[in-house]
Amino acid sequence: MSTRAAQPPRHHDVALHDRLVKTIKGLTMDAVEAASSGHPGMPMGAADMAAVLWTRFLVHDPEQPRWPDRDRFVLSAGHGSMLLYSLLHLHGYDLPLEQLQSFRQLHSLTPGHPEVDHTPGVEVTTGPLGTGFAAGVGMALAERILATRYNRPGHEIIDHFVYGIVSDGDLMEGIASEAASLAGHLGLGKLVYLYDANRITIDGSTDLSFTEDVGARFSAYGWHVSEVDGHDPEAIAAALEVARVELSAPSLIMCRTTIARGAPTKAGTSASHGAPLGAEEVRATKEAMGWPLTPFHVPQQLRDELLARRSALQATREGWERALAAYEAAHPQLAAELRALWADQLPAGTLEALDEVTFEPGTELATRQAVTKALSALVQAHPTLVGGSADLSTSNGVSIGLPLQLREQPEGRILPFGVREHGMAGICNGLALHGGLRPYGATFLVFSDFLRGALRLSALMGLPVIHVLSHDSVLLGQEGATHQPIEHCMSLRLIPRLHVVRPADANETIGAWAHSLQRGRGQGPTAMLVTRQGVPVLEGSRRDISCGAYVLWDPPQQISAQVATKVPVDGLHGILIATGSEVHVALEAAKRLHADGLALRVVSMPCWEAFEAQDPAYRDEVLPPSITRRLSIEAGATLGWERWAAHQHGLDDFGASAPAADLAEHFGFTVDAVVARVKQLA
């Protein structure tokens, strides 16, 4: 039984519905006209379904937008942002009318596409089509995982739905198909999407490219599918009522709509999709629906009606808070754990669990194997550290023996994502957005191409998602060039707020996990790039890599010979800077060169972004500006390394199929090759 003390009224107030729909249309047209930019058609066509959902079903509280057991609303069709902004403003969120009047303007709270943590009440950043759909799947999965772990008989404190509005474009994108397939497989019954089937995209009618039977496709995925007139409020409400009790499967309600409904000449056409209607069409539309021509008109009666509704919403939230207090009294330990998770705090002992994982210097271990050891320890301390792999769990090192998340096993913490990299990343975004969990996903580094769109959005949203990306260089071996990443590490470094960590050995891998987990909401995701092949555990390597780079080795002050043509600067002839599996090569090369009279510092740089964030004095201590003879060593693209080193030793072409040792010899990632390169530069 739900702990909610009250629910929004289910009865249909025809006059209220009509006023709300017309107000949404008016605000949308006026905001887009004022900005001379935007998408008016979708909000106008979807206003009926949104009005039904928000006034009769959605459980939320504008006074407490983030209370944990609220329903989530995902506008996956983010181009229709004025629909959401209108609803938030009218329902009393902290979004004044002036912000709608500043639609798409610099520093406004109403950007072209909704952005979470920017606009009050927005649950997820949407716009790239399909990504909101996938995030909603993650939110519904988060609700089920948390409810299974924390609810107790008579204390069902986690009990909410994820609703959304999705578009034709959303359902064309592959990420939505990936996420929908998994949602149906898992039976996520608290996920309900309204499909705005207006059959129009920017290029024209969907008949140009999209004539499939969407309902049949989603039925095949295992979804509950219904179809209604998207402008019939009672039909929409009836379909939502059925969807709410079909808890064995997610629901897709196909709403047949007309884009820009009510516009005399542009309704049902692509002309209303992505451009202002124009002053004359706006005037004619308002006259046709009997609406004042005054821009941004909001009837006071509507404001009063929606204000009165807020008392019921507040009562629901207050009822939940009383239920939470009773839960805390009955289950204090679980309640304290859950409150900490909601506050984005690491459970006590999480980082300390890593201290129990130790490695003997000189032993050889692939850093993906160190991932397994670290993760196995962490999941014992962190009850909602959840994740999985895109069908590569053993290869990635994230196979740790916990129960799988299955329809019949909702307590499972290992998520079998299947071969769905983009869907995996989008679902992880939703898990992180929901709150209470720390998600990770895993695949090969080369396949980060498939998930990049969702990864970029996690960075934009500042979500603490962890991406374990194994097989991190050409040295993975005989799989060949198709699976050997070249440009991927460097291209990931281009994404703002993403920390790319390429650990040198098992110790630095432990540090990578600690660093990732300490990056909370608002700081951004982490990509952990780990090896397939074994690398030695280095003497002096660090388990705290939060500095981003450090001096792994400095040569003894007395060198065995003098090189007449080169004079040391500050006691050094130069610096070798390396990451990942190339660090031990740099170290051995430096030691051999020391015997030849060259004094070279070795710097391990597991995370550029963390190093850049350090105080300039620390950066200058590690990389003294006076020492300009520097060589970077990384088995990947060299473009970008010039910011740290005047010379680069890398790989700017595709790899080949051969054993790792042969590839290292062929492409120059051996001690001999590095020694030769340094002597050439000297």
C-alpha positions in Angstrom: 0.0 0.0 0.0 1.2 3.5 -0.8 2.3 5.7 2.1 0.9 8.8 0.3 -1.7 10.5 2.4 -3.3 12.1 -0.5 -3.4 12.0 -4.3 -4.1 14.7 -6.9 -7.8 14.8 -7.8 -8.8 12.5 -10.5 -12.1 14.3 -11.5 -12.1 16.2 -14.7 -12.7 19.9 -14.6 -13.5 20.8 -18.2 -13.2 24.5 -17.7 -9.9 24.2 -15.9 -8.5 22.0 -18.6 -9.6 24.3 -21.3 -8.0 27.3 -19.6 -4.8 25.5 -18.9 -4.4 24.3 -22.5 -5.1 27.7 -24.0 -2.7 29.3 -21.6 0.0 26.9 -22.5 -0.5 27.6 -26.2 -0.6 31.3 -25.6 2.6 31.4 -23.5 4.3 29.1 -26.0 3.5 31.2 -29.0 4.4 34.5 -27.3 7.7 33.2 -25.9 8.8 31.8 -29.2 7.8 35.0 -31.0 9.7 37.1 -28.5 12.8 35.0 -28.9 12.4 34.8 -32.7 13.4 31.2 -32.1 12.0 28.0 -30.8 9.5 25.1 -31.4 5.9 26.1 -30.9 4.2 23.2 -32.6 5.0 20.4 -30.1 3.8 22.3 -26.9 0.6 23.3 -28.7 -0.1 19.8 -29.9 0.8 18.1 -26.6 -0.9 20.6 -24.3 -4.0 18.3 -23.7 -2.0 15.3 -22.6 0.3 17.4 -20.4 -2.7 19.2 -18.8 -4.3 15.8 -17.9 -1.1 14.4 -16.5 -0.2 17.4 -14.5 -3.6 18.2 -13.0 -4.9 14.7 -12.4 -1.9 12.3 -11.9 1.5 13.8 -11.3 2.5 13.8 -7.7 4.9 16.7 -7.0 5.2 19.7 -4.8 6.4 23.1 -6.2 7.4 24.1 -2.6 9.8 21.1 -2.3 10.8 20.3 -5.9 13.3 17.6 -4.8 11.4 15.6 -2.2 12.6 12.0 -2.8 9.2 10.2 -3.4 7.9 12.7 -6.0 6.9 11.4 -9.4 9.4 12.2 -12.1 8.4 14.0 -15.3 10.7 13.6 -18.3 10.1 15.8 -21.4 12.2 13.7 -23.7 11.0 15.9 -26.6 13.1 18.7 -25.1 12.6 20.9 -28.2 9.1 21.5 -26.8 10.6 23.2 -23.7 8.0 25.9 -23.5 5.5 23.2 -22.6 7.5 22.3 -19.5 8.3 26.0 -18.7 4.6 26.9 -18.9 3.6 24.0 -16.6 6.3 24.8 -14.1 5.4 28.5 -14.0 1.7 27.9 -13.8 2.0 25.3 -11.0 4.0 27.6 -8.8 7.6 26.6 -9.3 10.2 29.3 -8.8 10.0 30.3 -12.4 8.5 33.8 -12.7 6.7 35.0 -15.8 9.7 37.3 -16.6 11.7 34.1 -17.2 9.3 32.9 -19.8 9.5 36.3 -21.4 13.3 35.8 -21.6 13.0 32.5 -23.3 16.3 31.4 -25.0 18.1 34.6 -23.8 21.5 34.7 -22.1 21.4 33.9 -18.3 17.7 33.2 -18.3 16.2 30.1 -16.6 14.5 29.1 -19.8 17.1 27.9 -22.2 16.2 26.4 -25.6 16.1 22.9 -24.2 15.5 22.0 -20.5 18.5 21.8 -18.2 18.5 20.0 -14.9 19.8 22.0 -11.9 19.3 25.2 -13.9 15.6 25.5 -14.0 13.6 24.6 -10.9 11.5 21.5 -11.5 13.4 20.2 -14.5 14.4 16.5 -13.8 16.7 15.9 -16.7 18.5 17.8 -19.4 16.9 16.9 -22.7 17.1 17.9 -26.3 19.3 15.2 -28.1 16.4 13.0 -29.0 16.0 9.6 -27.2 18.3 10.5 -24.3 15.5 11.6 -22.1 13.7 8.4 -22.9 16.7 6.4 -21.7 17.2 8.5 -18.6 13.5 7.9 -17.6 14.2 4.1 -17.9 17.1 4.6 -15.5 14.9 6.6 -13.1 12.2 3.9 -13.0 14.9 1.2 -12.5 16.3 3.3 -9.6 12.9 3.5 -8.0 12.6 -0.3 -8.2 16.1 -1.0 -6.8 15.6 1.4 -3.9 12.1 0.3 -3.1 13.2 -3.4 -3.0 16.1 -2.6 -0.6 14.5 -0.1 1.7 10.7 -0.6 1.8 9.4 -2.8 4.6 5.8 -4.1 5.3 3.7 -1.2 6.4 6.5 1.3 5.4 6.5 1.6 1.7 8.4 4.9 1.6 9.6 4.6 -2.0 6.5 4.4 -4.3 6.4 6.7 -7.3 6.1 6.7 -11.0 8.2 8.1 -13.9 6.1 9.8 -16.5 7.2 11.3 -19.7 6.3 12.8 -23.1 8.2 11.3 -26.0 8.0 12.3 -29.7 8.3 10.7 -33.1 12.0 11.8 -33.2 12.7 10.2 -29.8 11.4 6.8 -31.0 13.5 7.0 -34.2 16.7 7.3 -32.3 18.6 4.1 -31.5 19.2 5.0 -27.9 15.4 4.9 -27.2 15.1 1.5 -28.8 18.0 0.1 -26.7 16.5 1.5 -23.5 13.0 0.5 -24.4 14.0 -3.1 -25.1 15.7 -3.4 -21.7 12.8 -1.7 -19.9 10.4 -4.2 -21.3 12.7 -7.1 -20.5 12.9 -5.9 -16.9 9.2 -5.2 -16.6 9.6 -1.6 -15.2 5.9 -1.1 -14.6 6.2 2.3 -13.0 7.4 3.8 -16.2 4.6 5.5 -18.3 5.3 7.4 -21.5 2.8 9.5 -23.5 3.8 9.4 -27.1 3.0 12.6 -28.9 2.4 10.9 -32.3 1.9 14.1 -34.4 3.7 12.5 -37.4 5.7 15.6 -38.2 9.4 16.2 -38.1 11.5 19.2 -39.3 11.8 17.8 -42.8 8.1 17.1 -43.1 5.7 14.2 -42.6 7.1 11.1 -40.9 5.8 9.3 -44.0 9.1 10.2 -45.6 11.1 7.9 -43.3 9.1 6.4 -40.4 6.1 4.2 -41.3 6.7 1.3 -38.9 4.0 0.1 -36.5 5.4 1.7 -33.3 2.7 0.0 -31.2 3.7 -3.4 -32.5 7.4 -2.7 -31.9 6.8 -1.7 -28.3 4.5 -4.7 -27.7 7.3 -6.9 -28.9 9.6 -5.2 -26.4 7.2 -6.3 -23.7 5.5 -2.9 -23.1 1.8 -2.4 -22.4 0.6 -0.3 -25.4 -2.6 1.7 -25.8 -3.8 4.2 -28.4 -6.0 7.3 -27.8 -7.0 10.6 -29.3 -4.4 12.9 -27.9 -6.9 15.7 -27.7 -9.5 13.8 -25.8 -8.8 14.5 -22.0 -11.0 11.6 -20.8 -9.5 9.1 -23.1 -6.0 10.2 -22.0 -7.0 10.0 -18.4 -8.5 6.5 -18.8 -5.4 5.2 -20.5 -3.2 6.6 -17.7 -5.5 4.9 -15.1 -4.9 1.6 -16.8 -1.2 2.2 -17.2 -0.9 2.9 -13.4 -2.2 -0.6 -12.6 -0.3 -2.5 -15.3 2.7 -2.8 -13.0 4.2 -5.8 -14.8 5.3 -3.8 -17.8 6.1 -0.2 -18.8 3.4 1.6 -20.7 3.4 3.5 -23.9 0.2 5.5 -24.5 0.1 6.5 -28.2 -1.6 9.8 -28.4 -2.7 10.8 -31.9 -2.2 14.6 -32.0 -2.0 17.5 -34.4 1.2 19.6 -34.2 0.4 23.3 -33.5 -3.3 22.4 -33.0 -5.4 25.5 -33.4 -3.1 27.4 -35.8 -5.2 28.2 -38.9 -2.6 27.6 -41.6 0.3 25.9 -39.9 -1.3 23.2 -37.8 -0.3 19.7 -38.9 2.7 21.0 -40.9 6.4 21.1 -40.4 6.3 24.9 -40.6 5.2 24.9 -37.0 7.9 22.5 -35.8 11.1 24.5 -35.4 10.3 28.2 -36.1 8.0 30.9 -34.8 4.5 30.9 -36.2 4.8 34.6 -37.1 2.8 37.5 -35.8 -0.2 37.1 -38.1 -0.5 33.4 -37.4 -0.3 34.0 -33.7 -3.0 36.6 -33.9 -5.3 34.4 -35.9 -4.7 31.4 -33.6 -5.6 33.5 -30.5 -8.7 34.8 -32.2 -9.8 31.4 -33.2 -9.5 30.0 -29.7 -11.1 33.2 -28.1 -7.9 34.3 -26.4 -6.8 37.8 -25.5 -4.1 39.2 -27.9 -2.1 40.5 -24.9 1.3 38.8 -24.9 1.9 36.3 -22.1 -1.7 36.5 -20.8 -2.4 34.2 -17.8 -6.0 34.3 -16.5 -6.1 35.0 -12.8 -8.8 32.4 -12.4 -6.4 29.8 -13.6 -3.7 31.0 -11.2 -6.2 30.7 -8.4 -7.4 27.2 -9.4 -3.8 25.8 -9.6 -2.9 27.5 -6.4 -5.8 25.8 -4.7 -4.6 22.4 -6.1 -1.2 22.9 -4.5 -2.7 22.2 -1.0 -3.5 18.6 -2.1 0.1 18.2 -3.5 1.5 19.6 -0.3 -0.6 17.2 1.7 0.8 14.3 -0.2 4.3 15.3 0.5 3.6 16.0 4.2 1.9 12.6 4.4 5.0 11.0 3.0 7.2 12.9 5.5 5.1 11.5 8.4 5.5 8.0 6.9 9.2 8.6 6.7 9.3 9.5 10.4 7.5 6.3 11.2 9.9 4.4 9.1 12.9 6.0 10.9 11.4 5.0 14.2 10.9 1.4 13.0 14.1 1.0 11.0 16.6 3.6 12.2 19.7 2.1 10.6 18.1 1.7 7.1 16.6 5.2 7.4 19.9 6.8 8.3 21.6 4.9 5.4 18.9 6.1 3.0 19.0 9.7 4.1 22.8 9.8 3.6 22.4 8.4 0.1 19.7 11.0 -0.8 22.2 13.6 0.4 24.8 12.3 -2.1 27.0 11.1 0.8 29.3 8.1 0.5 28.3 5.5 3.1 30.7 5.2 6.0 33.6 2.9 5.2 33.3 3.1 1.4 36.7 4.5 0.7 38.2 2.7 3.7 37.2 -0.6 2.0 39.8 0.2 -0.7 42.5 0.1 1.9 42.0 -3.6 2.3 42.9 -4.2 -1.4 46.7 -4.4 -1.6 49.2 -5.3 -4.3 52.8 -6.4 -4.1 55.2 -4.2 -6.0 56.8 -6.0 -9.0 53.8 -8.3 -9.5 52.0 -8.0 -12.8 48.3 -7.4 -13.1 46.1 -5.9 -15.8 44.4 -2.8 -14.5 41.0 -4.3 -15.5 41.8 -7.0 -12.9 42.5 -4.3 -10.3 39.0 -3.0 -11.2 37.5 -6.3 -10.2 39.3 -6.3 -6.8 38.4 -2.7 -6.1 34.8 -3.1 -7.1 34.4 -6.3 -5.1 35.5 -4.4 -2.0 33.4 -1.3 -2.7 30.1 -3.1 -3.2 30.4 -4.6 0.3 30.5 -1.1 1.8 28.3 0.9 -0.6 24.8 -0.7 -0.7 23.6 1.1 -3.8 26.7 1.1 -6.0 25.1 -0.5 -9.0 26.0 -1.1 -12.6 27.1 -3.5 -15.2 28.5 -3.9 -18.7 27.4 -3.9 -22.2 27.8 -7.7 -22.5 31.5 -7.5 -21.6 31.4 -7.9 -17.9 34.3 -10.4 -17.6 36.4 -8.6 -20.2 35.8 -5.2 -18.4 36.6 -6.5 -15.0 33.2 -5.7 -13.5 32.0 -9.3 -13.1 32.0 -9.5 -9.3 29.5 -12.3 -8.5 26.6 -10.2 -7.1 23.0 -11.1 -8.1 21.8 -9.8 -11.5 19.0 -7.3 -11.8 16.2 -9.3 -13.4 12.4 -9.0 -13.6 12.1 -11.8 -11.0 15.1 -10.5 -9.0 14.6 -6.8 -8.4 17.1 -6.7 -5.6 19.9 -7.5 -8.1 22.8 -4.9 -8.2 24.5 -6.1 -11.4 22.8 -4.7 -14.5 23.0 -6.9 -17.6 22.8 -4.1 -20.1 23.2 -6.3 -23.1 24.9 -5.0 -26.3 23.4 -1.6 -25.8 26.3 0.9 -25.1 24.3 4.1 -25.7 21.3 2.9 -23.9 23.5 1.8 -21.0 25.0 5.3 -20.7 21.6 7.0 -20.9 20.1 4.6 -18.3 23.1 5.3 -16.0 22.3 9.0 -16.3 18.8 8.3 -15.1 20.0 6.2 -12.2 22.3 9.1 -11.1 19.5 11.7 -11.6 17.1 9.8 -9.5 19.3 10.0 -6.4 20.2 7.4 -3.9 22.5 5.4 -6.2 25.9 5.5 -7.7 25.9 4.0 -11.1 28.7 2.6 -13.3 28.7 1.2 -16.8 31.4 -0.6 -18.7 32.5 -1.5 -22.2 35.6 -1.3 -24.4 37.2 2.1 -24.8 36.8 1.9 -28.6 33.0 1.5 -28.1 32.9 4.8 -26.2 32.0 6.1 -29.7 28.6 4.4 -29.3 27.8 6.0 -26.0 29.4 9.4 -26.4 26.1 11.4 -26.7 24.8 10.2 -23.3 28.3 10.6 -21.8 28.4 14.2 -23.0 25.0 14.9 -21.4 26.2 13.3 -18.1 29.1 15.8 -18.2 26.7 18.7 -19.0 24.5 17.7 -16.1 27.4 17.1 -13.7 26.3 13.6 -13.0 28.7 11.3 -11.1 28.5 8.4 -13.4 31.5 6.1 -13.6 32.4 4.7 -17.0 34.9 1.7 -16.9 36.4 1.6 -20.4 38.8 -1.4 -20.8 41.1 -2.6 -23.6 42.5 0.9 -23.6 45.1 0.9 -26.3 46.6 -0.8 -29.4 48.3 -3.1 -26.9 45.1 -5.1 -26.3 46.5 -7.3 -29.0 45.0 -9.7 -31.5 41.4 -8.4 -31.8 42.9 -6.0 -34.3 42.5 -2.5 -35.5 38.7 -2.5 -35.2 38.9 -2.8 -31.5 42.1 -0.9 -30.8 41.4 2.7 -29.6 43.6 5.4 -31.1 41.9 8.8 -30.8 39.5 7.8 -28.1 41.4 8.8 -24.9 42.3 12.2 -26.3 38.8 12.8 -27.7 37.2 12.0 -24.3 39.6 14.6 -22.8 37.8 17.2 -24.9 34.5 16.9 -23.0 34.2 19.5 -20.3 33.7 18.3 -16.7 34.6 14.7 -17.6 37.6 13.3 -15.8 39.5 10.8 -17.9 41.7 8.6 -15.6 44.2 6.2 -17.2 45.9 4.5 -14.3 49.5 3.2 -14.6 49.0 0.2 -12.4 46.8 -1.5 -9.8 47.6 1.1 -7.2 46.5 4.0 -9.4 43.4 2.0 -10.3 42.4 1.9 -6.7 43.0 5.7 -6.7 40.8 6.0 -9.8 37.9 4.4 -8.0 38.4 6.7 -4.9 38.6 9.7 -7.1 35.5 8.8 -9.1 33.4 8.2 -6.0 34.4 11.5 -4.4 33.1 13.4 -7.5 29.5 14.0 -6.4 26.4 15.5 -8.1 27.4 18.7 -9.9 31.0 17.7 -10.5 30.6 15.3 -13.4 31.4 11.8 -14.6 34.6 9.9 -14.7 36.0 7.7 -17.5 38.4 5.0 -16.2 40.6 3.6 -18.9 42.1 0.3 -18.0 44.3 -2.3 -19.7 43.6 -5.8 -21.0 47.3 -6.7 -20.7 49.2 -7.1 -17.5 51.3 -4.2 -16.2 53.7 -4.3 -13.2 52.8 -2.8 -9.9 55.3 0.0 -9.6 57.4 0.9 -6.6 56.2 4.4 -5.6 53.0 4.5 -7.5 50.2 6.3 -5.7 46.8 5.2 -4.5 45.7 8.8 -4.2 45.6 10.2 -7.7 43.5 13.3 -6.9 46.5 15.5 -7.8 46.2 14.3 -11.4 49.9 13.9 -11.9 52.9 13.4 -9.7 56.7 12.7 -9.8 57.0 8.9 -9.9 60.8 8.9 -10.1 63.7 11.4 -10.0 67.2 10.3 -10.8 69.9 10.2 -8.1 71.8 13.5 -8.0 75.0 11.9 -9.1 74.9 10.6 -12.6 77.4 8.0 -13.9 78.6 10.1 -16.8 78.4 13.5 -18.3 77.0 14.3 -21.6 79.1 17.1 -22.9 76.5 18.5 -25.3 73.7 18.7 -22.8 73.7 20.7 -19.5 71.2 19.8 -16.9 68.6 22.4 -15.9 67.8 22.3 -12.2 69.5 18.9 -12.1 67.5 17.4 -14.9 68.0 16.9 -18.6 64.3 16.5 -19.2 61.0 14.9 -18.2 59.2 11.9 -19.4 55.4 12.2 -18.9 53.4 9.0 -19.4 50.0 7.5 -18.7 48.6 4.0 -18.3 50.6 1.0 -19.4 53.3 3.3 -20.8 54.4 4.6 -17.4 56.5 1.5 -16.5 58.1 1.7 -20.0 59.0 5.4 -19.3 60.4 4.4 -15.9 62.6 1.7 -17.2 63.8 3.9 -20.0 64.7 6.7 -17.6 66.7 4.3 -15.4 68.6 3.0 -18.4 69.3 6.5 -19.7 70.5 7.5 -16.3 73.3 5.0 -16.7 74.2 6.7 -19.9 74.4 10.1 -18.2 71.0 11.5 -18.8 69.0 12.6 -15.8 65.3 12.3 -16.6 62.3 12.8 -14.3 59.4 10.4 -14.8 55.9 11.9 -14.2 52.8 9.7 -14.1 49.8 11.7 -15.3 46.7 9.6 -14.7 44.2 12.5 -15.0 44.8 15.7 -17.0 41.7 17.3 -15.6 42.6 16.8 -12.0 46.1 18.1 -12.6 44.8 21.2 -14.3 42.7 21.9 -11.2 45.7 21.9 -8.9 47.3 25.1 -7.6 49.8 26.5 -10.2 52.6 26.1 -7.6 52.0 22.3 -7.5 51.9 22.1 -11.3 55.2 23.9 -11.5 56.7 21.7 -8.9 55.8 18.6 -10.9 56.6 20.1 -14.3 59.1 23.0 -13.7 58.7 25.6 -16.4 62.4 25.9 -16.7 62.6 22.3 -18.0 61.3 22.5 -21.5 62.8 19.2 -22.7 59.8 17.0 -22.2 58.5 13.9 -24.0 55.0 12.5 -23.6 54.5 8.7 -24.0 51.0 7.4 -24.6 49.9 4.6 -26.9 47.3 6.8 -28.7 46.8 10.0 -30.6 49.4 12.6 -29.9 47.3 15.7 -30.7 46.9 17.7 -27.5 50.0 16.5 -25.7 51.8 19.6 -26.8 50.2 21.4 -23.9 52.4 19.4 -21.6 55.4 18.3 -23.7 57.3 19.7 -26.6 57.7 16.2 -28.1 55.3 13.3 -28.3 55.7 9.6 -28.6 52.4 8.0 -29.5 50.4 6.6 -32.4 48.5 8.5 -35.0 47.3 5.7 -37.2 45.3 2.6 -36.8 46.6 -0.6 -35.2 47.0 -4.2 -36.3 46.2 -7.7 -35.3 49.1 -9.3 -33.4 50.1 -10.4 -29.9 50.6 -7.4 -27.6 54.4 -7.8 -27.4 54.7 -7.8 -31.2 52.5 -4.7 -31.4 54.6 -2.9 -28.7 57.8 -3.7 -30.7 56.2 -2.7 -34.0 54.7 0.6 -32.8 57.6 1.6 -30.6 56.2 1.2 -27.1 59.2 -0.7 -25.6 62.0 0.5 -23.4 64.4 0.2 -26.3 62.2 2.4 -28.5 61.8 5.1 -25.9 65.5 5.1 -25.1 66.3 5.5 -28.8 63.7 8.3 -29.1 65.1 10.2 -26.1 68.7 9.9 -27.5 67.5 11.2 -30.8 66.0 14.2 -29.2 69.1 14.7 -27.0 
